[in-house]
Amino acid sequence: MKTYIKSPFELRIFSTKTRPTDASKNLFRTLPPPALSSAFTQKQFPGIALCFVTALGTCALFAEAPKAEPFGKTTDGTAVEVFTLTNSNGMKLRAMTYGAIVVSLETPDRNGKAADIVLGYNTVDEYIKDTPYFGAIVGRYGNRIANGKFSLDGKEYMLATNNQPGGIKCSLHGGLKGFDKVVWKGEGLVTKDGSQGVKFSYVSKDGEEGYPGNLKLSVTYSLNDKNEWKINYAATTDKATPVNVTQHSYFNLKGEGNGDILGHELMLAASKFTPVTAGLIPTGKLLTVAGTPFDFTKPTAIGERVKSDDEQMKFGGGYDHNWVLDNQDGMLAMAAKVYEPTTGRTMEVLTTEPGIQFYCGNFLDGKLSGKAGKKYEFRNGFCLETQHYPDSPNQPNFPSTILKPGETLTSTTIFRFGINKYMRCGTPDPVEPK
């Protein structure tokens, strides 16, 4: 069946139950230009997505914005909602307003079988009770600040010290009640490229967790037909304040609860990292990764050197460090690639940030059980947190994290998913067989 364009513009109508793949485009009728009138509205035609097609064959899909659904309540009775994003390739992402947490992320393997590849729970009650930041947005300052304090414009600010690796206190991921433990405002949307998305908004008040300034923050998730989960951050403030917000999902490309992640092959586009003290605070130096267990410039199994007799590995109990990305110009660039050989799933991470924290689940100990009822054992998940460097407010040689009044912080991170169909190890990129 062929479709002929009889005029410069047409309107095609699709059921939102079927995303407009090449096959589904032929199943629906094409309307002439008069159809482009106010008569065709979502109120009169609910559940319909509109696609404007130009004579050049380009298509801009206006998909239906995802709707909020109930997902329980917090301990103080605040309602929590969840949004579901889908694309035409079988991917599905669910995110809730509590902590802007990604509850689940389903992707197909090389055989077309979908699995949830992020760790987490089935209910908001479980997230409130006990979670190592599964799937959450963390801030106002993601990662660690030494001794829970920093100075800005001649004033010292004191933060909660909610973490003490090596017995040395620090502030971690925003403090006792960071952004992962608040209810955000959620709004379903459709992006300019026709992808489904959700915008989470939150106002962190002046003095919250010890930080100065009223910080207005938005985090937008979208899922497109390139299998990209895109995250856009934007923030403004009325007082100078440090800001370092990141996404803290734990991934297991075999599927959540399906064993350890040591066989995943990882590549990091970083020739340097920031070594840490016993308290996991950066020393201020930038060291080359060459000749160390931190060299992931070529794809390497996560477990290959994780037991290395290296002082830095002992401090972190494995990998829990910040890598200095080779790209430092603030433009979107490749930061990491991951390949899981048994399923063929791949993941690429692109970001505008200067650093990435690779954490291989060293503190998972089997005490927590996930969505499938399976225990999350030692190193059953890994995180790739795009970020500015830890403790930057106390490290004058690190890129600044200070946001000032009149400025707008913007940042983008993309998680791009795919498959390697041919079971060739050693590269996270899909390849053809020889």
C-alpha positions in Angstrom: 0.0 0.0 0.0 1.4 3.4 -1.0 0.5 6.8 0.4 0.4 9.7 -1.9 0.7 13.3 -0.7 -1.7 15.4 -2.7 -0.9 18.8 -1.0 1.9 20.4 0.9 0.4 19.4 4.2 -1.7 16.6 5.4 -3.1 15.4 8.7 -2.8 11.8 9.7 -4.6 10.4 12.6 -3.3 7.5 14.7 -4.7 5.7 17.7 -2.5 6.4 20.7 -2.8 2.7 21.5 -0.4 2.1 18.5 2.6 4.4 18.2 3.2 5.5 14.6 5.7 2.9 13.4 6.1 2.4 9.7 3.7 -0.5 9.8 1.0 1.4 11.7 1.2 4.5 9.5 -0.6 2.6 6.7 -3.4 1.5 9.0 -5.0 4.9 9.3 -6.6 7.4 6.9 -5.0 10.5 5.5 -7.0 13.7 5.7 -6.8 16.7 3.4 -5.8 20.3 4.6 -9.4 21.2 5.6 -9.1 18.7 8.4 -6.6 21.1 10.0 -9.3 23.0 11.8 -10.4 23.5 15.4 -13.0 20.8 14.9 -10.3 18.2 15.5 -9.5 18.6 19.1 -8.5 16.2 21.8 -11.9 16.9 23.5 -13.8 15.7 20.4 -11.4 12.9 19.6 -9.9 11.6 22.8 -7.1 9.1 22.6 -6.0 10.4 19.2 -2.5 11.5 18.2 -2.0 13.9 15.3 0.8 13.8 12.8 1.4 16.6 10.4 3.2 15.4 7.2 4.9 17.8 4.8 5.4 17.2 1.1 9.0 16.3 2.0 7.8 13.4 4.0 8.7 14.7 7.4 6.4 14.0 10.3 5.9 15.8 13.6 4.0 13.5 16.0 1.7 15.1 18.6 1.4 12.2 21.0 -0.9 12.3 23.9 0.7 13.6 27.0 1.0 10.9 29.8 -1.5 11.3 32.5 -0.9 11.2 36.3 -2.0 8.1 38.1 -2.3 7.5 41.9 0.7 5.8 43.4 0.0 6.0 47.2 0.7 8.7 49.8 3.6 9.9 52.0 3.4 9.5 55.8 1.9 13.0 56.1 -0.9 12.1 53.6 0.5 13.9 50.6 -0.6 12.2 47.4 2.0 10.7 45.1 1.4 10.3 41.4 3.2 8.2 38.7 3.6 8.9 35.0 4.2 6.3 32.3 6.2 7.2 29.1 6.4 4.8 26.1 7.9 4.8 22.7 7.3 2.8 19.5 10.1 0.3 20.2 8.6 -1.3 23.3 10.4 0.8 25.9 8.5 2.0 29.0 9.6 4.3 31.7 7.5 5.0 34.9 8.4 7.9 37.2 6.7 9.2 40.3 6.4 12.6 42.0 8.1 11.4 45.2 11.8 12.1 44.6 11.2 12.3 40.9 12.1 8.6 41.1 12.2 6.4 38.1 10.3 3.4 39.3 10.8 1.2 36.3 12.5 1.2 32.9 11.7 -1.7 30.5 13.8 -2.4 27.5 14.0 -5.4 25.1 16.9 -7.8 24.9 18.4 -9.3 21.7 15.5 -11.7 21.5 12.9 -9.0 22.0 12.1 -10.0 25.6 11.5 -6.9 27.7 12.8 -6.6 31.3 12.9 -3.9 33.9 16.6 -2.8 34.2 16.5 -0.4 37.1 16.5 -1.4 40.8 13.6 -0.2 43.0 10.3 -1.1 44.7 6.6 -1.6 43.9 5.2 0.9 46.4 6.0 4.4 47.6 5.9 3.1 51.2 9.0 1.0 50.5 10.9 4.0 49.1 10.1 6.0 52.2 11.1 3.2 54.6 14.5 2.4 53.2 16.3 3.2 50.0 19.9 3.9 48.9 18.5 6.6 46.5 17.0 4.1 44.0 16.1 6.0 40.8 15.9 9.4 42.5 16.9 12.9 41.7 19.4 13.9 44.4 20.4 17.4 45.6 20.6 20.2 46.3 24.2 18.9 46.2 24.5 15.4 44.8 27.6 13.5 46.1 29.6 14.5 49.2 30.6 17.8 50.8 33.5 17.4 53.3 32.6 17.9 57.0 29.1 19.1 56.1 30.1 22.7 55.6 31.3 25.2 53.0 32.0 29.0 52.8 30.4 31.3 50.3 30.8 35.1 50.0 32.5 35.2 53.4 29.8 33.2 55.3 30.1 29.6 56.5 27.1 27.3 55.9 26.6 24.2 58.0 24.9 21.1 56.5 23.6 17.8 58.0 26.4 15.2 58.2 24.3 12.2 57.1 27.2 10.0 55.9 30.5 8.9 57.4 32.6 6.6 55.2 35.8 5.6 56.9 34.3 7.1 60.1 34.7 10.6 58.6 31.6 12.7 58.5 30.3 14.4 55.4 27.0 15.6 53.9 25.7 13.3 51.2 23.1 13.9 48.4 21.6 17.0 49.9 21.3 16.0 53.6 18.7 14.4 55.7 15.8 15.3 53.5 17.2 15.9 50.0 15.4 16.2 46.7 14.9 12.4 46.8 12.6 12.6 49.8 10.2 15.4 48.7 7.1 15.4 46.6 7.6 17.2 43.3 4.9 18.7 41.1 4.5 16.5 38.0 3.1 17.5 34.6 2.8 15.2 31.6 3.9 16.7 28.3 4.8 16.1 24.7 8.2 17.3 23.5 8.9 19.2 20.2 10.0 16.0 18.6 6.7 14.3 19.5 8.1 12.2 22.4 6.2 11.7 25.7 7.6 13.4 28.7 7.0 14.5 32.3 8.2 17.7 33.9 8.9 17.6 37.6 9.2 20.9 39.5 10.2 21.8 43.0 11.1 24.9 45.0 13.8 24.4 47.6 13.3 27.2 50.1 16.1 29.4 51.5 17.7 27.5 54.4 16.4 24.1 53.4 19.0 21.5 54.6 21.3 24.5 55.3 21.6 25.8 51.8 21.1 29.5 50.9 18.6 30.8 48.5 15.2 29.9 47.1 16.1 27.4 44.4 13.5 26.9 41.6 14.3 23.6 39.9 12.7 21.6 37.1 13.7 18.1 35.8 12.2 16.9 32.6 12.3 13.3 31.5 11.4 12.3 28.0 11.5 9.0 26.0 11.9 9.2 22.2 11.9 6.6 19.4 15.7 6.6 19.3 15.4 4.7 22.6 16.8 7.8 24.5 15.8 8.7 28.0 16.6 12.3 28.0 16.9 14.4 31.2 16.9 18.2 31.1 17.7 20.2 34.2 16.9 23.9 34.8 17.4 26.0 37.9 17.3 29.6 39.2 18.0 31.1 42.6 17.6 34.4 44.4 20.9 33.9 46.4 24.2 32.4 45.4 24.2 28.7 46.2 26.0 25.5 45.2 23.9 23.2 43.0 24.8 19.8 41.8 21.8 17.7 40.9 21.9 14.3 39.4 19.9 11.1 38.6 20.7 8.1 40.8 19.2 5.1 39.1 20.8 1.7 39.7 21.1 -0.3 36.5 21.3 -4.0 35.8 21.1 -4.7 32.1 20.3 -8.4 32.8 17.1 -7.2 34.6 16.7 -6.0 38.2 17.2 -8.8 40.7 19.0 -11.0 38.1 22.4 -11.3 39.8 25.5 -9.1 39.9 26.8 -6.6 37.3 30.4 -7.7 37.3 30.2 -9.1 33.7 28.9 -5.8 32.3 31.5 -4.3 30.0 32.1 -0.6 30.7 33.8 2.2 28.8 34.3 5.7 30.3 35.4 8.6 28.1 37.7 9.8 30.8 41.5 9.7 31.0 41.6 11.1 34.6 39.7 10.7 37.9 39.6 12.5 41.2 41.3 10.3 43.9 39.7 10.4 47.4 40.7 10.2 51.0 39.5 7.5 53.3 36.3 9.6 53.8 35.6 9.5 50.0 36.3 13.2 49.7 38.5 14.3 46.7 42.0 15.2 47.5 41.9 18.0 44.9 44.2 16.2 42.5 43.4 14.9 39.1 45.2 11.6 38.4 45.6 9.8 35.1 43.8 6.4 34.9 46.5 4.8 32.7 48.0 1.8 34.5 45.4 1.7 37.2 42.1 -0.2 37.9 40.3 3.1 36.9 41.2 2.8 33.3 38.0 2.2 31.4 39.1 4.0 28.2 38.6 0.7 26.5 35.6 -1.6 27.2 36.4 -3.7 30.3 34.3 -6.0 32.5 33.4 -4.2 35.7 34.6 -7.2 37.8 37.9 -7.6 36.1 39.8 -5.4 38.5 37.3 -4.7 41.2 39.3 -6.8 43.8 42.5 -5.0 43.0 44.9 -4.3 45.9 44.7 -0.6 45.2 44.4 2.0 48.0 41.7 3.9 46.2 39.7 0.7 45.6 40.0 -0.1 49.3 38.7 3.4 50.3 35.6 2.9 48.2 35.1 -0.8 48.8 35.3 -1.0 45.0 34.4 1.6 42.5 32.7 4.7 44.0 34.6 7.5 42.4 34.3 10.5 40.1 35.8 10.4 36.6 36.9 13.6 34.9 35.3 13.4 31.5 37.5 14.2 28.5 34.9 16.7 27.2 34.9 19.8 29.4 33.3 22.4 27.1 29.7 22.0 28.4 28.5 20.6 25.1 26.6 17.3 24.9 29.2 14.4 24.5 29.6 10.7 25.0 30.5 9.9 28.6 30.0 6.1 29.0 29.1 2.9 27.2 27.9 -0.3 28.8 27.3 -3.7 27.3 25.8 -6.8 28.9 26.8 -9.9 27.0 24.1 -12.4 28.0 21.2 -10.2 27.0 22.8 -8.1 24.4 21.5 -4.9 26.0 23.6 -1.8 25.6 23.5 1.6 27.2 25.3 4.8 26.3 25.4 7.9 28.5 25.8 11.4 27.0 26.1 14.5 29.1 27.0 18.2 29.2 28.4 17.7 32.7 32.2 17.6 33.4 32.2 14.4 35.5 30.5 11.1 36.1 30.4 9.0 39.3 30.7 5.3 38.7 29.4 3.3 41.7 29.2 -0.5 41.4 26.8 -1.3 44.3 29.4 -1.9 47.0 26.9 -1.2 49.8 24.1 -3.5 48.6 24.0 -6.4 51.0 20.9 -8.4 50.4 18.8 -6.7 53.1 16.6 -5.0 50.5 14.2 -6.9 48.1 13.1 -5.4 44.8 10.1 -5.4 42.6 10.3 -9.1 41.6 10.7 -10.1 45.3 14.4 -10.9 44.8 17.1 -9.7 47.2 19.5 -7.0 46.0 22.8 -8.6 46.9 26.4 -7.2 46.8 27.0 -5.4 43.5 23.6 -6.3 41.9 23.4 -2.8 40.4 25.6 0.1 39.2 25.1 3.8 38.9 26.5 6.3 36.4 25.7 9.7 37.9 26.5 12.7 35.6 27.7 15.6 37.7 30.1 18.2 38.8 32.9 16.9 41.1 32.2 16.0 44.7 33.1 18.7 47.3 33.5 21.4 44.7 32.3 24.2 47.0 35.5 23.4 49.1 37.8 22.8 46.1 38.8 26.0 44.3 40.5 24.2 41.5 37.4 22.2 40.5 34.7 23.6 38.1 32.4 25.9 40.0 29.0 24.7 41.1 27.8 28.1 42.4 24.6 29.4 40.8 24.0 33.1 41.2 20.9 35.3 41.0 20.1 36.2 37.4 21.7 33.0 36.0 19.9 29.9 34.8 21.5 26.6 35.3 20.9 24.1 32.4 22.2 20.6 32.0 21.3 17.6 29.8 22.0 13.9 30.2 20.8 11.2 27.8 20.7 7.4 28.5 20.5 5.7 25.1 19.6 2.0 24.9 20.1 -0.6 22.3 21.0 -4.2 21.6 24.0 -6.2 20.3 22.3 -9.0 18.4 25.4 -11.0 17.5 26.8 -11.8 21.0 30.2 -10.3 20.2 31.9 -9.3 23.4 34.5 -6.5 23.8 32.4 -3.6 22.5 29.1 -2.0 23.6 28.3 -1.0 20.0 25.9 -3.2 17.9 28.0 -4.9 15.2 27.3 -7.0 12.2 28.7 -10.6 12.0 31.7 -11.2 9.8 
